[in-house]
Amino acid sequence: MTERAPVLSVRGLSVRFLMPGGRSVAAVTDAHFDVAAGECLALIGESGCGKSVLASALLGLLPGNARIAGSALLGELDLLTADERTFARTVRGRLIGLVPQSPAAHLTPVRTIRSQLEETVAQLTAVRGRAALREAAEAAAERAAFPSDHLDHHPHELSGGLAQRAATALALVGDAPLLLADEPTTGLDRDLVDRTVDELRRHVDNVRDTTGDIRDTTGDSRDATGDLRDATGDIRDNPRTVRETTRTVRGTTHPGKADGPLGKAGGPDGHRALLMITHDLAAAERIADRIAVMYAGRIVELADAADFFGTPGPRHPYSRGLLDALPERAFTPIPGLPPELGALPDGCAFAVRCERASDSCATLPQLTGTVACHHPHAVLTEAADRA
């Protein structure tokens, strides 16, 4: 894979919430990661570990008692220092498309889905005219597998899954260079989970050529239902196949149409990037190129997805625990509970739940290489480590 400049580069991102009585809650601490053009980075971890707070920081949606440090460069724009005017007019929808965790709270309750899609198309694209806006809104709904016979429904008339697909359709309208999906599979059954994340993956793999038209670099075609099919027409259900097939094309270059520091369609060659925040490990395995594992507000491991889910497997004991808790694996839960973010220990926050913990864990481990742990699993001893 040819190295590409990152669409998003996060360095030292920390978020503290100031609470009454002089207390503070360390929701995110010293996060470092990049998301490259043409790449999907999946940020995983238990609920309450700070994933969604990180997303809110990138979108300028933190409450007034939040204090932020570090940098988050989207092209040449530092999202952590941008003002609300910049976010409203330049970032949200145009540079970052958000698939929200709670779609019902993001949809306007008194307007139909069609009306909201048409307004979004009018705001974020060059489409004009009633008939053209109607057609574009229907196309956007189809991309997210939202049924056309529900377009004239209001949000309260939708199931949780349909509300999620409506929010996904809105996020894809602007063809933003960075798509931020915060728990995009909430409320969906397994088939719709696969279809939703495949569409997000396709958003990353599509590029614009010099005419502005969208091209799919995977060579895949979609049938009338939107399922990904290979050259034989068979539906590809193997998550690793989906991910690796897309990976094979990313070493090529595609002409982009420059329009600002990120180019019109995303990265310097027209590729886009996807940051997917999820606790659905099957969805992450299906489409992610890399995995970032978050625990108690810190990123404790960054790994290639194929290595993480396959051989040699994750190196951090917490990451191993997440995989071993899956029903198709050991089905063994991680003992204990995560610490309160307002009362974190000075050392490793996972130590009290870790069978590898020792006295050295009283000192906070730093992220060196790919893992932040004093006792990481060895790279080439998967069988022994799991025994």
Order of alpha helices (4+ residues) and beta strands (2+ residues): beta-beta-beta-alpha-beta-beta-beta-alpha-alpha-alpha-alpha-beta-alpha-beta-beta-beta-beta-alpha-beta-alpha-beta-beta-alpha-alpha-alpha
